Amino acid sequence: MINACDVMTFASSNGQSIHLVKEGNPFKTLGDEGIKREFTREHIRRLHQWFDADGNFRHPGAPPSSRERLWNCFSLLQGDARSVRLANRIIRRTPIDGNHFLPITAAEVALRYPDRLTAAARAHLIAAIDRHYVNMLEWRYGTKGMHNFVCMTTWFLLAAPCLLDRFKLDHEFAAIPEVYSS
C-alpha cells in the first residue's frame, strides 16, 4: 500500500514520468516547473482521497506521522479554497508529539503560507513550535560535526522567534537603534 511517504511515479499528460524523490519534500521532482505543478495537482487529488473533510486520515495504508501530515499541507496550501480548508483541518488534527521534525515543519508552513492559514491552524503550529523550542537547543548541539540536524536546528532557532511572541523585543537598543529596533 502506498502512503504519503512512498515514492510516487505517474505519467504526465505529455507522456513524461514524474517521480517524487524520496526525501520527504513534495516539491523535489525530476523535471521542469510544469511537471512540478502537475505533480502538485496529482498530489492534492490523492490527499483529498486519503483525508476526509475534517482532516482525518482515512486511507487503508499506514497513517502519516505528525511531520508527514504537515509535509502534505505544503501541496494543499497551494491549491484551491477546498484544498486550503483541508490543509487547515489536517494541521489542527496533527498531534503535537515528540517528533523532532514537527516544529521545523510547523515553522516552515507558518512562515511560507501565513495568508492561507486559519487562526486555529496557525495557533496549533505555534503550539508545536513552542513545545519543542527549548528541546531543540539541548541535544542537537551536543553532537559532533556539521550535519543536517545541526543545520535544521539552526534554521529553526532563527525562524521560531519570528512566530513566538515571547521572543519579540519590547524595547529599543540604545547602541544601534536603526538595526535592532526596526
C-alpha positions in Angstrom: 0.0 0.0 0.0 1.2 3.5 -0.8 1.2 6.1 1.8 2.3 9.8 1.9 6.0 8.9 2.2 6.4 6.5 -0.7 8.0 7.4 -3.9 5.2 8.3 -6.3 5.6 7.9 -10.1 2.9 8.7 -12.6 2.7 9.6 -16.3 2.1 13.3 -17.0 -0.2 14.5 -19.8 2.8 14.9 -22.1 4.0 11.3 -21.6 6.9 12.1 -19.3 7.2 10.2 -16.0 7.0 12.2 -12.8 8.9 11.0 -9.8 8.8 12.2 -6.2 12.3 11.9 -4.9 12.1 10.1 -1.5 13.5 13.0 0.6 10.2 14.0 2.2 10.0 17.1 0.0 6.8 17.1 -2.2 8.4 19.8 -4.4 11.6 18.0 -5.3 10.8 16.3 -8.6 12.8 15.3 -11.6 11.6 17.7 -14.3 10.6 21.3 -15.1 8.2 23.7 -13.4 5.2 22.4 -15.4 5.9 18.9 -14.2 6.1 20.1 -10.6 2.8 21.9 -11.0 1.2 18.7 -12.4 2.7 16.6 -9.7 1.3 19.0 -7.1 -2.2 18.8 -8.6 -2.0 15.0 -8.6 -0.7 15.0 -5.0 -3.6 17.3 -4.0 -6.1 14.9 -5.7 -4.7 11.9 -3.7 -4.7 13.9 -0.5 -8.4 14.6 -0.9 -8.9 10.8 -1.2 -6.7 10.0 1.8 -8.2 12.5 4.2 -11.8 13.2 5.0 -13.1 16.8 5.0 -12.3 17.1 8.7 -8.6 16.3 8.3 -8.8 12.7 9.5 -6.7 10.1 7.6 -9.0 7.5 6.0 -6.7 5.7 3.6 -6.2 2.0 4.4 -2.4 2.3 4.5 -0.3 3.3 7.4 -1.3 6.8 8.8 1.3 9.5 8.3 3.4 10.7 11.2 2.9 14.2 12.5 5.6 15.7 10.3 4.3 13.8 7.2 0.8 15.3 7.8 2.3 18.8 7.7 4.5 18.0 4.7 1.4 17.1 2.8 -0.1 20.5 3.6 2.6 22.2 1.5 0.8 20.9 -1.6 -2.7 21.6 -0.3 -1.9 25.2 0.7 -1.1 25.9 -3.0 -4.5 24.6 -4.1 -8.0 26.0 -4.3 -10.2 27.0 -1.4 -11.3 23.4 -0.7 -7.7 22.3 -0.5 -6.7 25.1 1.8 -9.6 24.2 4.1 -8.4 20.6 4.2 -4.9 21.7 4.9 -6.0 23.8 7.8 -8.1 20.9 9.2 -5.2 18.5 8.8 -2.9 20.9 10.7 -5.4 21.3 13.5 -5.7 17.4 13.8 -1.9 16.9 13.7 -0.7 15.6 17.1 1.9 17.6 18.8 4.2 14.7 19.7 7.8 14.0 20.3 8.7 14.0 16.6 11.8 16.3 16.4 11.0 17.3 12.8 7.5 18.5 13.7 8.5 22.0 14.9 10.8 22.6 11.9 8.0 21.7 9.5 5.5 23.7 11.6 7.7 26.8 11.4 8.2 26.4 7.6 4.4 26.1 7.0 3.6 29.1 9.2 6.2 31.3 7.5 5.6 30.2 4.0 1.8 30.4 4.0 0.7 32.9 6.6 -2.2 34.2 4.5 -3.6 30.7 3.9 -3.8 29.6 7.5 -6.8 30.0 9.8 -6.2 31.5 13.2 -6.8 28.0 14.7 -4.3 26.3 12.4 -1.7 29.0 13.0 -2.2 28.7 16.7 -1.7 24.9 16.5 1.5 25.3 14.5 2.8 27.9 17.0 1.9 25.5 19.9 4.1 22.8 18.3 6.9 25.3 17.8 6.6 26.5 21.4 6.6 23.0 22.9 9.8 22.0 21.1 11.7 25.2 21.3 13.9 24.5 24.3 14.4 20.8 23.4 15.8 21.9 20.1 18.6 23.6 22.0 19.5 20.7 24.2 20.6 17.7 22.1 21.3 18.9 18.5 24.3 20.9 19.5 25.7 18.1 21.8 26.6 16.0 18.8 29.9 16.2 16.8 30.3 17.7 13.4 28.2 19.6 11.0 25.3 17.6 9.7 21.7 18.2 8.7 20.3 18.1 12.2 22.5 21.0 13.3 21.6 22.9 10.1 17.9 22.3 10.5 18.1 23.3 14.2 19.9 26.5 13.4 17.3 27.5 10.8 14.5 26.6 13.3 16.1 28.6 16.1 16.4 31.6 13.8 12.8 31.2 12.4 10.9 30.3 15.6 11.3 33.7 17.3 9.5 35.3 14.3 6.5 33.3 15.3 6.7 33.2 19.1 5.6 36.4 20.8 7.6 35.9 23.9 10.9 36.4 21.9 9.8 39.7 20.3 11.7 42.8 21.5 9.6 45.1 23.6 12.2 47.8 23.9 14.8 49.6 21.8 18.5 49.0 21.9 20.4 52.3 22.5 23.6 51.2 20.8 22.3 50.9 17.2 18.6 51.6 17.2 18.3 51.6 13.4 19.5 48.0 13.3 17.8 46.5 16.4 14.6 48.4 16.6 13.3 48.4 13.1 
